[in-house]
Amino acid sequence: QVQLVESGGGLVQAGGSLRLSCAASGSTFNIIAFDWYRQAPGKQRDLVATLSAGGGGNTKYVDSVKARFTISRDNAKNTVYRQKNSLKPEDTAVYYCKVMAIQPIRAYWGQGTQVTVSS
């Protein structure tokens, strides 16, 4: 079992920055990937970025957030950080942390954190 606790959301003006955290506990050695999703009001939940847990910690981003968002990990703290710069009103959403784990293979979700960007 893996438990995830998210923090760091809030209200920010357009052009501002926020850093979201996702702290993992439990069987963290089984985690193979960290995913970052967001769900805007009235829309489906979409993948924003992925960070591989092994190797070089490869990252992937959707085009709409490239060069503005960064996902990183502090292994000692079992925490994933999601830095968001140059925020736009269209970035307003609930942001979720998800991890993929093995033994057994399954996904775990954080509780989500609201980010609101005012124009």
C-alpha positions in Angstrom: 0.0 0.0 0.0 1.1 3.5 -0.8 -0.4 6.7 0.7 -0.2 10.1 -0.9 -0.7 13.5 0.7 -0.8 16.5 -1.5 -0.2 20.2 -0.5 0.6 23.6 -2.0 -2.4 24.7 -3.9 -4.0 28.1 -3.7 -5.0 31.3 -5.4 -2.4 33.1 -7.6 -2.4 35.8 -10.1 -1.7 35.2 -13.8 2.1 35.1 -14.3 2.7 33.8 -10.8 4.2 30.6 -9.5 3.2 27.8 -7.2 4.9 24.6 -6.0 2.8 21.5 -5.3 4.0 18.7 -3.2 3.1 15.0 -3.1 4.4 13.1 -0.2 4.4 9.3 -0.5 4.5 6.8 2.4 4.1 3.1 2.8 5.5 0.7 0.2 7.3 3.5 -1.7 10.0 1.0 -3.0 7.3 -0.4 -5.3 6.7 2.8 -7.1 7.7 2.9 -10.7 6.3 6.2 -11.9 4.8 9.4 -10.7 2.1 11.1 -12.7 0.6 14.5 -12.5 -3.0 15.1 -13.6 -5.3 18.0 -13.6 -9.1 18.4 -13.9 -10.6 21.7 -14.9 -14.2 22.5 -14.0 -16.6 20.5 -16.2 -13.7 18.7 -18.0 -12.1 15.3 -17.8 -9.0 14.5 -15.8 -5.9 14.9 -18.0 -2.3 13.8 -17.7 0.1 16.8 -17.4 3.5 15.2 -16.7 5.2 11.9 -15.8 8.4 11.2 -13.9 10.0 7.8 -13.9 11.0 6.5 -10.6 14.0 4.5 -11.8 17.0 5.2 -14.1 17.6 8.8 -14.8 14.2 9.9 -13.7 12.9 10.6 -17.2 10.2 13.2 -17.5 7.5 13.9 -20.1 5.2 16.9 -20.3 2.1 17.7 -22.4 2.8 20.6 -24.8 0.6 23.1 -23.0 2.8 23.1 -19.9 6.3 22.5 -21.4 8.8 25.1 -20.3 6.4 26.3 -17.6 5.9 23.3 -15.4 8.6 21.0 -13.8 8.2 17.7 -12.0 11.0 16.6 -9.7 11.6 14.2 -6.8 13.4 14.3 -3.5 14.2 10.6 -2.9 15.2 11.2 0.7 11.8 12.6 1.5 9.8 10.4 -0.8 8.2 13.6 -2.1 7.5 14.7 -5.7 7.4 18.4 -6.4 5.5 20.1 -9.2 6.8 23.6 -9.9 4.4 25.7 -11.9 5.6 29.0 -13.4 4.0 31.6 -15.7 0.6 30.5 -14.6 -2.4 31.3 -16.8 -6.1 31.4 -16.0 -6.6 28.2 -18.1 -4.3 26.4 -15.6 -7.1 26.6 -13.1 -7.9 23.1 -12.0 -7.7 20.5 -9.3 -4.2 18.9 -9.6 -3.7 15.3 -8.7 -0.7 13.2 -7.9 -0.8 9.6 -9.0 1.8 6.8 -8.6 2.0 3.5 -10.4 3.3 0.7 -8.2 4.1 -3.0 -8.6 3.5 -6.1 -6.4 0.7 -5.8 -7.0 0.4 -3.5 -10.1 -2.0 -0.7 -9.3 -2.4 3.0 -9.2 -2.7 5.2 -6.1 -4.2 8.7 -6.1 -3.6 11.7 -3.9 -6.6 13.7 -2.7 -6.0 16.6 -5.1 -5.3 20.2 -4.5 -7.1 23.2 -6.0 -5.1 25.8 -8.0 -6.9 28.9 -9.1 -5.3 31.5 -11.4 -6.9 34.9 -11.5 -6.5 37.2 -14.6 
